[in-house]
Amino acid sequence: MEPAPDIVTITDFRRDAAGVIGSAVASGAPVFVTQHGRVTAVLLSRDRYEHLRQRSALAEPETAAGGADRLPGTDAHTRPATALVETRFGPVEPETADFLKSAGF
């Protein structure tokens, strides 16, 4: 089961960026950052980002430059396909879409 995402305003993010980042790293959950009531950014821990990249059917194949699109210090991984669900926040994993629906988003 996927961790439930957090939602913070841009103002709260500015006030406590280190705390919000720490929460994302500790929980593994995405943090949706809102501005004027709309999600404008999603913060992910590095581990969560790499996990999603591995599972993403939308990921581009490795570049001829040896995988220049990966984060530094990461290994090449196979990326099995997974279905993403389109939401008003953009494409998300089915578990996240279910959470957003149950939370009234």
C-alpha positions in Angstrom: 0.0 0.0 0.0 1.3 3.4 -0.9 1.8 6.0 1.8 -0.8 8.8 1.9 0.4 12.1 0.4 0.6 15.2 2.4 -0.8 18.5 1.2 0.9 21.9 2.2 0.5 25.4 1.0 3.4 27.2 -0.6 3.4 29.5 2.5 3.7 26.6 4.9 6.4 25.1 2.7 8.4 28.4 2.7 8.1 28.6 6.5 9.3 25.0 7.1 10.9 23.6 4.0 13.3 21.5 6.0 10.4 20.0 8.0 8.4 19.3 4.9 11.3 17.6 3.2 12.1 15.6 6.3 8.5 14.4 6.4 8.6 13.3 2.8 11.9 11.5 3.3 10.7 9.8 6.6 7.3 8.7 5.2 8.1 8.1 1.6 4.8 9.9 0.8 4.6 12.6 -1.9 3.9 16.2 -0.7 1.6 18.2 -2.8 2.4 21.9 -2.6 -0.6 24.2 -3.3 -0.7 27.8 -4.5 -4.0 29.7 -4.6 -5.8 26.5 -3.8 -4.3 24.4 -6.7 -1.5 21.9 -6.7 1.5 23.4 -8.4 4.3 21.1 -7.3 4.9 17.7 -5.9 7.8 17.0 -3.6 9.2 13.4 -3.5 12.1 11.9 -1.5 14.9 10.7 -3.7 14.1 7.1 -2.9 10.5 7.6 -3.9 11.5 9.4 -7.1 13.8 6.5 -8.1 11.1 4.0 -7.2 8.5 5.8 -9.4 11.0 6.1 -12.3 11.7 2.4 -12.2 7.9 1.7 -12.4 7.0 4.4 -14.9 5.8 3.4 -18.3 6.4 7.0 -19.4 10.2 6.9 -18.7 12.4 7.5 -21.7 15.0 4.8 -22.5 18.6 5.4 -21.4 20.4 8.0 -23.4 23.5 7.2 -25.4 25.5 9.3 -22.9 25.1 6.5 -20.3 21.9 7.4 -18.6 22.4 11.1 -18.1 18.8 11.4 -17.1 19.3 9.5 -13.8 20.2 11.2 -10.6 23.9 11.1 -9.7 25.0 8.1 -7.7 22.2 5.8 -9.0 22.4 2.6 -11.0 20.6 1.8 -14.2 17.4 -0.2 -13.5 14.8 -1.8 -15.7 11.6 0.1 -15.8 8.6 -2.2 -15.9 5.3 -0.7 -17.2 2.7 0.4 -14.8 -0.6 2.1 -15.4 -1.0 5.7 -14.2 -4.3 7.3 -13.5 -5.0 10.9 -14.8 -6.2 13.2 -12.0 -6.6 17.0 -11.7 -3.1 16.9 -10.2 -1.7 15.0 -13.2 -0.9 11.3 -13.7 -0.5 9.4 -10.4 -0.3 5.8 -9.3 -3.7 4.1 -8.8 -3.3 4.0 -5.0 -2.7 7.8 -4.9 -5.7 8.4 -7.1 -7.8 6.3 -4.7 -6.5 8.4 -1.8 -7.2 11.7 -3.5 -10.8 10.5 -4.4 -11.4 9.3 -0.8 -10.1 12.6 0.5 -12.5 14.6 -1.7 -10.0 15.9 -4.2 
